[in-house]
Amino acid sequence: MTFSIRTITRALLRRNRGIRFGPEIWIGVLAELDRRGEREHEAGAFLLGARSGDLREVQDVVFYDDLDPAAYSSGVCILHAPAFARLWSICRARGLTVVGDMHTHGEGAFQSEADRTNPMVAREGHIAIIVPNFATGLPPRETLGVFEYRGDHAWTDHSGAPARRFLYNDFWSKFL
């Protein structure tokens, strides 16, 4: 029997749960969150893509202030109802769905009470990623807050070391 090293590697490393970004999208989102937040206030984005079982594939991004120009006016991310109508329209036009969201915090990547009780999309399986230090630099996955919405204001925390097995944003993400 002949086995392909590539086939065996893919089978062993198969990622079938979590959220996956190509490195270009990941680096681009972080740079844009840094720019839009001006290293002074929160900034955020919806992650658009497809879902296959428990794996979400990020294919596009829509930033909060593109949907609602006043989204950052209070210093934290707040979107009003018309922004969501625009978001759903964009999703329909692009044939994608919202698989998650990312937003920044000034220091740690903790889930605030407002984050916990007001998910951006209150749909089971939605992923919320919190980026520390207003997204300056390229933070390691272990420093991110990664939370999976379970419904009824309940979340599963994939932050810290578990983020390495749940959030995929490296070169190999394109192939596995």
Secondary structure, DSSP 8 states (H G I E B T S, - for coil): ----HHHHHHHHH---EEEE--HHHHHHHHHHHHHHHTTTS--EEEEEEEEETEEEEEEEEEEHHHH-TTTTTTSS----HHHHHHHHHHHHHHT-EEEEEEEE-SS-----HHHHHS-SS-STT-EEEEESGGG-S---GGGSEEEEEEETTEEEE--SGGGGGTEE-SGGGGT-
